[in-house]
Amino acid sequence: MLRRIARLFVIKTRFEAFAIIYALALGATARGAHYLTQYPGWPGKLLFGATLIAVFMAGAKILDCLKYERATKESAEAS
């Protein structure tokens, strides 16, 4: 039963990955907007950019991992 529940938290397709990245981006922009009001000027813009860059890095890692897992699975099936 725990395995069935754990499978819900595994990203299997690119669509799921993009949906998660989109959700992360929404949260990051909301947090960045909060930074802009709390820290006016360049410090707020710097923190806003940092939140977005973190999402870009996480999104790239998620997509790379999907590609790696698919290649590993195909090579295991071929041999």
Order of alpha helices (4+ residues) and beta strands (2+ residues): alpha-alpha-alpha
